[in-house]
Amino acid sequence: MSERLLAGLDVGTTKVTAVVGEVAPDGILDVIGEGTVASEGIRRGAVVNLERTAEAIKKAVRAAERVAGVEIREVHVGVGGPQIESATSNGLAAIRRGQTIRPADVERAVEQAKAYPLEGDQELLHVEPLEFRVDGQEGIHDPVGMTGVRLEVDVLLVSTAAGPLANLRRAVEAAGLTVRGLVAQPYASGLGVLTPEEEEMNVLVLDLGAGTTGIGYFKEGRLAFAGVLPLGAELVSGDIAKLLKIPFEEAERIKKKYGAALPELADPELVLEVSQAGHPAGGIPAPELARIIRPRLREIFMLARKALEERTGPVEVAVGKLVLTGGGALLPGTEELARREFGLPVRMGRPARVEGLADIVASPTHAAAVGLLHFGRLSGEGARVRRSSKARPPERAAEPAALWERIKAFFKDFF
């Protein structure tokens, strides 16, 4: 039986997750391994300590290897941090009269669109075709075989700062792995949770992480905007710690155990005993804890909405549904608060279209990790993963797949 094995690595502020997937002959993605460990050396999506980050990556990968019974050599890596930027660009290719449009013509148009001048030291991560036009005719998803003299394409260019990206690569390589591909975290989160029905809609995916919040806007299954806010669930814990004068670790604990995004959802009879610095233990009603939590979550939602509307216009018009992922979304009442702030239908996003250890990765916290496997499946870039426990031979960089092959795989899956 032919098989293709994939590995994904999601390096976050509070956790590192490694997942292993196997693409069966019928195209189904089976999750066969998972490992999650506490993250060290990462702050708001960026590496601040190479050695600690590399060690955390090693631990997560080893845990996934033990479950899957494989040896991971190459990984698709999620890229987060507020340095993620996106821009749209246009490319043009002239077609000779009497000839039909060929894959090479599509590549020429896309390559021209890639010439968009990126700001500063930004490094390109993704070039995603949004729409083709042939002699002015719009709404074309695959122009190959059509007749015309002018081929245009609109593409989304997603980039990130070169410095933090280089540090992430170094940490992965220091863990003994080769980077097979780099995927913007908002893109991975969407690929991980969107259902076939949602791929026919315009959907906003918000990944509420500990240090950052990823924003992914998908138009009929195609990524049309990506960004990352430098705010996450850790700030909620920080607010609790400051206002209650308690250690951050204690604030994090009571947030997870007793917190809610809306005061009316908190238990009015519950009074939390909190030992404040230099003072005897005092009682904090659970609804009061929620009143500390709510303003920060509203701020995150407001800034995410503003960032998207600068690109799309009113969110109620541009978006049909909001999907929440990430650990910060697990706080009770977050869905309802998001529904009020955005005026949209909201659901909790859990990894979709996977089998195998689906129950192990069923949490919104695994959205990006599973999305990395889907990215590898869609792009046709299988990672080197061996069913062996022998020592690794020297690593070599993998050759990237041809642009046209990736475009064909992308549109084949979504259309």
C-alpha positions in Angstrom: 0.0 0.0 0.0 1.4 3.4 -1.0 1.4 6.0 1.7 2.5 9.5 2.4 3.6 10.6 5.9 3.5 14.2 7.1 4.7 16.0 10.2 3.6 19.4 11.5 5.2 21.5 14.3 3.3 24.3 16.0 5.6 26.4 18.2 3.6 28.6 20.4 4.1 30.9 23.4 3.0 28.4 26.0 3.1 25.0 24.2 4.9 23.2 21.4 2.9 20.6 19.5 4.1 18.0 17.0 1.7 15.9 15.0 2.2 13.1 12.5 -0.3 12.3 9.8 -0.6 9.6 7.1 -2.4 10.2 3.8 -4.2 7.1 2.9 -4.8 6.0 -0.8 -8.4 7.3 -0.6 -7.0 10.8 0.4 -8.2 10.6 4.1 -5.7 12.1 6.5 -5.1 9.9 9.5 -3.4 11.4 12.6 -1.1 8.7 13.9 1.0 10.7 16.4 0.9 13.7 18.7 3.1 15.3 21.3 2.6 18.5 23.3 5.0 19.9 25.8 5.3 23.3 27.7 7.0 25.9 25.5 10.1 27.6 26.6 12.1 30.3 24.9 9.1 31.8 23.0 7.5 35.2 23.6 4.5 36.4 21.5 5.3 34.0 18.7 9.0 34.8 18.4 12.1 32.9 19.6 13.9 34.6 22.5 16.0 31.7 23.6 17.3 29.3 20.9 18.5 26.5 23.3 15.3 26.3 25.3 13.1 26.4 22.2 15.1 23.7 20.5 14.8 21.5 23.6 11.0 22.0 23.8 10.8 21.1 20.1 12.8 17.9 20.7 10.6 16.8 23.5 7.4 17.4 21.5 8.8 15.5 18.5 10.0 12.6 20.5 6.6 12.2 22.1 4.9 12.2 18.7 7.4 9.7 17.4 6.7 7.3 20.3 3.0 7.4 19.6 3.3 7.0 15.8 6.2 4.5 15.8 8.0 6.6 13.3 11.1 8.8 13.1 10.5 12.4 12.1 13.1 14.1 10.0 11.3 17.0 8.2 8.4 19.1 9.4 6.0 21.8 8.2 6.4 24.6 10.7 3.8 27.2 11.8 5.0 30.8 11.7 3.3 33.3 14.1 4.1 36.6 15.7 2.9 40.1 14.9 5.4 40.4 12.0 2.9 38.5 9.8 1.7 40.8 7.0 -0.4 40.3 3.9 -0.9 42.3 0.7 -2.7 41.7 -2.6 -0.9 42.0 -5.9 -1.7 41.7 -9.6 0.2 39.8 -12.3 -0.2 39.8 -16.1 0.8 37.5 -18.9 0.3 38.0 -22.6 -1.0 35.0 -24.6 -0.2 34.6 -28.3 -3.2 34.7 -30.6 -4.5 31.2 -31.5 -3.0 29.6 -28.4 -4.7 28.4 -25.3 -3.5 29.3 -21.8 -0.9 26.8 -20.5 0.4 26.2 -17.0 3.6 28.1 -18.0 1.4 31.1 -18.7 -0.1 30.9 -15.3 3.3 30.7 -13.7 4.4 33.8 -15.6 1.4 35.8 -14.3 1.9 34.6 -10.7 5.7 35.3 -10.9 5.0 38.9 -12.0 2.6 39.3 -9.1 5.4 38.2 -6.7 7.5 41.2 -7.7 5.4 43.3 -5.3 7.8 45.3 -3.2 7.7 44.0 0.4 8.5 46.4 3.2 11.7 46.3 5.2 13.2 42.9 5.7 10.0 40.9 5.1 10.4 37.4 3.7 7.7 35.9 1.5 5.8 32.9 3.0 2.8 32.3 0.6 1.7 33.3 -2.8 -1.9 32.3 -3.0 -3.9 32.9 -6.2 -7.3 34.5 -5.5 -8.8 35.0 -8.9 -7.9 34.9 -12.6 -9.2 37.1 -15.4 -9.0 36.3 -19.1 -9.5 39.3 -21.4 -11.3 41.0 -18.6 -13.7 38.2 -17.8 -13.7 37.8 -13.9 -14.4 34.9 -11.5 -12.1 32.3 -13.2 -10.5 29.8 -10.9 -8.6 27.7 -13.4 -7.7 29.4 -16.7 -5.7 26.5 -18.2 -7.1 25.5 -21.6 -9.1 28.7 -22.1 -8.5 31.1 -25.1 -7.6 34.7 -24.8 -4.8 37.2 -25.2 -4.5 38.7 -21.7 -4.3 36.6 -18.5 -4.4 38.4 -15.2 -4.2 37.1 -11.7 -4.8 38.6 -8.2 -2.7 36.9 -5.5 -2.3 37.2 -1.8 1.2 37.7 -0.6 1.8 36.7 3.0 5.2 37.6 4.5 7.0 37.8 7.9 10.1 39.5 9.3 13.3 37.7 8.2 15.0 38.0 11.5 12.5 36.2 13.7 11.9 33.7 10.9 15.7 32.9 10.8 15.7 32.3 14.5 12.7 29.9 14.2 14.5 28.0 11.5 17.7 27.7 13.7 15.7 26.4 16.6 14.1 23.7 14.5 17.4 22.7 12.9 19.1 22.7 16.4 16.4 20.1 17.3 17.8 17.9 14.5 15.0 18.6 12.0 14.8 20.0 8.5 12.1 22.6 7.7 10.1 21.2 4.9 7.7 24.1 4.6 6.7 27.3 6.5 3.1 28.1 7.0 1.6 31.3 8.5 -0.3 30.4 11.6 -3.6 32.0 10.6 -3.5 30.0 7.4 -2.8 26.8 9.2 -5.6 27.3 11.7 -8.1 27.8 8.9 -7.0 24.8 7.0 -7.3 22.8 10.2 -10.9 23.6 11.1 -12.9 24.8 8.1 -15.6 22.4 7.0 -16.6 21.8 3.3 -19.7 23.9 3.8 -17.6 26.8 5.2 -15.3 26.6 2.2 -18.2 27.8 0.2 -18.6 30.9 2.4 -16.6 33.9 3.5 -15.3 33.0 7.0 -13.1 34.7 9.6 -10.9 32.5 11.7 -9.6 33.9 15.0 -6.9 31.9 16.8 -6.8 33.1 20.4 -3.3 32.1 21.5 -1.5 32.8 24.7 0.8 35.6 23.4 -0.9 36.5 20.0 -4.1 36.3 18.1 -4.1 35.1 14.6 -6.5 36.5 12.0 -7.3 34.5 8.9 -10.0 35.6 6.4 -11.0 33.0 3.9 -13.1 33.7 0.8 -14.8 30.5 -0.5 -11.9 28.5 1.0 -9.1 30.7 -0.3 -7.0 32.7 2.1 -7.6 36.4 1.4 -6.1 38.1 4.4 -3.7 37.1 7.2 -2.5 39.0 10.2 -1.4 38.5 13.8 -2.2 40.8 16.8 0.5 41.1 19.6 -2.2 40.4 22.2 -3.4 37.1 23.6 -4.9 35.2 26.5 -1.8 35.8 28.7 -2.9 39.5 28.9 -6.1 38.4 30.5 -4.2 36.5 33.2 -1.9 39.6 33.6 -5.0 41.8 34.2 -6.2 39.4 36.9 -2.8 39.3 38.5 -2.5 43.1 38.6 -6.0 43.9 39.8 -6.1 41.1 42.5 -2.4 41.6 43.5 -1.6 37.9 43.0 1.2 36.0 41.2 0.7 35.5 37.5 0.7 31.7 37.9 -2.2 31.9 40.4 -4.1 34.3 38.1 -3.6 31.8 35.2 -4.9 29.0 37.4 -8.1 30.7 38.6 -8.8 32.0 35.1 -8.8 28.5 33.6 -10.8 27.0 36.5 -13.3 29.7 37.4 -13.1 32.3 34.7 -15.8 33.3 32.2 -16.0 35.9 29.4 -19.4 37.2 30.5 -20.4 37.9 34.2 -23.9 36.5 33.6 -22.4 33.1 32.8 -20.3 33.0 36.1 -21.7 31.2 39.1 -23.2 34.0 41.3 -22.9 31.9 44.4 -19.2 31.1 43.9 -16.7 33.2 45.9 -13.1 32.6 45.3 -10.6 32.7 48.2 -7.6 34.7 46.9 -4.5 35.3 49.0 -3.2 38.7 48.1 0.3 39.8 48.7 0.7 41.1 52.3 -2.9 40.7 53.1 -5.1 37.8 54.5 -7.2 35.8 52.0 -10.1 37.6 50.6 -13.2 36.6 48.7 -13.7 37.5 45.0 -17.2 36.6 43.6 -16.9 34.7 40.3 -18.9 37.4 38.4 -16.4 40.0 39.5 -13.6 37.8 38.0 -15.5 37.8 34.7 -15.7 41.6 34.8 -11.9 41.7 34.9 -11.7 39.2 31.9 -14.3 40.7 29.6 -12.6 44.1 28.7 -9.4 42.5 27.5 -11.3 40.0 25.3 -13.4 42.8 23.9 -10.3 44.7 23.1 -8.8 41.8 21.2 -12.0 41.3 19.2 -12.2 45.1 18.5 -8.7 45.2 17.2 -9.2 42.1 15.1 -12.3 43.5 13.6 -10.5 46.8 12.8 -7.6 45.0 11.1 -9.9 43.1 8.9 -12.3 46.0 8.0 -9.3 48.0 6.8 -9.0 45.4 4.1 -12.6 44.3 3.5 -15.0 47.0 4.7 -17.8 46.3 7.2 -17.4 42.8 8.7 -21.1 42.1 8.6 -21.0 42.4 4.8 -17.7 40.7 4.1 -18.0 37.8 6.5 -20.6 35.1 6.8 -19.3 33.2 9.9 -16.7 33.5 12.6 -14.7 30.4 13.8 -12.7 30.6 17.0 -9.7 28.5 17.7 -6.8 28.5 20.2 -6.6 27.9 23.9 -8.0 31.4 24.7 -11.3 30.5 23.0 -12.0 27.8 25.6 -13.0 30.3 28.3 -16.8 29.9 28.9 -18.8 32.7 27.2 -16.1 33.5 24.6 -18.4 32.4 21.7 -21.3 34.5 23.0 -19.0 37.6 23.5 -17.6 37.2 20.0 -21.2 36.9 18.6 -22.1 40.2 20.3 -19.0 42.0 19.2 -19.0 40.9 15.6 -22.7 40.4 15.0 -22.0 37.1 13.2 -22.8 33.4 13.7 -19.9 31.9 15.8 -18.7 28.4 16.4 -15.8 26.8 18.2 -13.3 25.5 15.6 -12.0 21.9 16.2 -9.8 20.0 13.7 -11.9 18.6 10.8 -11.5 16.0 8.1 -9.1 13.8 10.0 -9.3 10.3 11.3 -7.0 8.1 13.3 -6.3 9.8 16.6 -9.0 12.4 15.9 -10.1 12.4 19.6 -6.5 13.4 20.7 -6.5 16.5 18.4 -10.1 17.4 18.8 -9.4 20.6 20.8 -9.3 24.1 19.3 -5.7 24.2 20.7 -4.7 21.7 17.9 -6.2 23.7 15.0 -2.9 25.1 13.7 -1.0 21.8 14.2 -3.5 19.8 12.2 -3.7 22.5 9.6 0.0 22.1 8.9 -0.7 18.5 8.0 -3.5 19.6 5.7 -1.2 22.1 4.1 1.3 19.4 3.3 -1.4 17.2 1.9 -2.7 20.0 -0.4 0.7 21.1 -1.6 1.9 17.6 -2.3 4.9 18.1 -0.1 5.3 14.9 2.0 7.8 15.1 4.8 10.5 12.6 5.4 9.2 10.4 8.1 10.5 6.9 8.5 9.0 3.8 10.2 12.3 3.2 11.9 14.0 3.8 15.2 17.5 4.0 13.8 19.7 7.0 14.1 19.1 9.8 11.6 21.5 10.2 8.7 22.7 13.7 7.8 19.9 16.0 6.8 19.6 17.8 3.5 17.2 20.5 2.5 14.2 19.4 0.5 13.5 20.8 -3.0 10.3 22.8 -3.2 7.4 21.6 -5.3 6.8 23.3 -8.6 4.6 26.3 -8.4 2.0 25.0 -10.9 1.7 21.7 -9.1 0.9 23.5 -5.9 -1.7 25.7 -7.7 -3.3 22.6 -9.3 -3.5 20.8 -5.9 -4.9 23.9 -4.2 -7.8 24.4 -6.7 -8.4 20.6 -7.1 -9.1 20.4 -3.4 -11.3 23.4 -3.0 -13.1 23.4 -6.3 
